[in-house]
Amino acid sequence: SSLRCRKKPAEQSQPEGFPSELPYMAELTQTSEGQATSAKPGKPVSGRVWKKPAQRSSSKKKGVQPINTWSKKLSERNRLKEIKEREAERKRLIEQERKEMRERAKEKQRRREENERKAEVVQVITNTTKLKRLKKNSLKSIQKR
């Protein structure tokens, strides 16, 4: 079977720094059975040429782990412990500040309500039969204390 590879005509000039072949254009080789196989994987069917083919995790190269001595391990552990303690202290301080702010806001609201009650002009209704003659909207503004 004849295999065709897309190649640009020679008369078209390519800009400088542009690769002559794109990475997805595979080099083809013939097997003993006469079938064409690619040395490199060809252009994916999905058209997503930027994606690399998936690898099983067992076949992936593992990075070389640095050999830590026991003293290095202990010092690292202590360093992380100190960082966690500082973080916990910072969170505790923030929570304490928020709690104090909530308490101040409650106290301020309580004082405001108290001052409003002191400043109110109150008219005492001694004759309760007047209440029966009042309209609904007027009754809503009356408070019993």
N, C-alpha and C positions, 0 to 999 in steps of 0.2 A: 504494500500500500504506500502511496506517496504522501508524504507529510508536508504541509505548507506552514511556513512561519511568516508572520507579517513583518516585512521590513520596509522601511521608508525608502523611496527612490533616492538615488545619489544626488540628483539635481537640487533637492531641497536642502538648504543649509540649516544646520542646527545652531542655536545660540551657544556661546562659549560656556563651558562648565556643565552642559547638558549631557547626560550619559547616552552613549550610542545605543545601548539596549536597556530596556526597562527590566527591573529585577524579576518580574513575573514571567518574562519570556524565557522559557526553560530550554536547556540544551538537551537534545534528544539523542538517545543511543539505541542501537539495535541489539536485541537479545538473540540467543541461539534459535529461538522459535520464529524469529522474524518480526516479533511485535516490538513496537516502539515504547520505550520507557524513558522517563525523564530522570536525569541525574539530580536536578533540582525540582522541587514541586512546581507545577505550572500555575497559571492564574486560577484562583479559586472560582468556583461556580457562582458563589454569592457576589463576586465582584469586589469583595473587601480585601484589596491587595495589601493593606497596611497590617492586617492581622497575621500573626504567626500561627503555624499549625500547633494544635494542642499537644502537650506532652503529658505522659503519665507521671505522677509524682514520684514513683519509684525510680524512674529513669532520669529524673532531673539531677543535676550536679548539686551536691550539698556544699555549702561554703566551708572553708576550713575554720574550725572553731579555735579561738585563741586558748592556749593552755594557761589557766589561772592557778596561781598558787593559793594555798589555804589562807595566807595572810591577806592577799589581794581580795579574796572572796569575803573575808571578814570585814575588811575596810569598806568594801562596796556595800555590804549589808548594813554596816553602821551608818554609812552616808545616806542610804535610802531611808533608814529608820529616822535619822535626824530630819530629813526632808518631810517625811510624813508627820512628825511631831510639830514642825513649824507650820505645816498646812493645817493641822488640826487646831493649833493655837489661833491661827488667823481666822479660821471659821468660827471658833468660839467667840473671839472678839467681835466679829461682825454680827453674830447672833445676839450678843449682849447689847451692842449698840442699837439694834433693831428693837429689842425688848424695851430698852430705856425710851426710845422714841415713841413706841406704842403707849407706854405708861404716861409720858408727858402729854400725848395727844388726848388720852382719856381724861387726865386731870384738867386740861384746858377746856375740854367740852363740858365737864362737870361744872367748872367755875363759870363758864359762859351761860349755861342754863340757870344756875343759881342767881347770877346777876340779872338775867332777863326777868326772873320771877320777882326780884326786888324792885325792878324798875317798872313793873306793870301797874297800870291804873286799874284798880278793882272796884267794881260796883256790886255791893251786896244786895241780893234780892231777898227781901224779908217776906213779901207777899207772894206765896207760891201760886196763887190763882193767876198771876200774870203769865206764868209759864204756859198755862193752858191756852192762852190767847195768842202766844207767839207763833210765828210761822216756822216751817221746818228749817230754813236757812239760818234764822236767828238762833234756833235751838242748838245748831251745830257749833256755834261759837261759844256757847255757855259751857263752863267747866265747873265741876263740883270738886271742892277741896275741903 
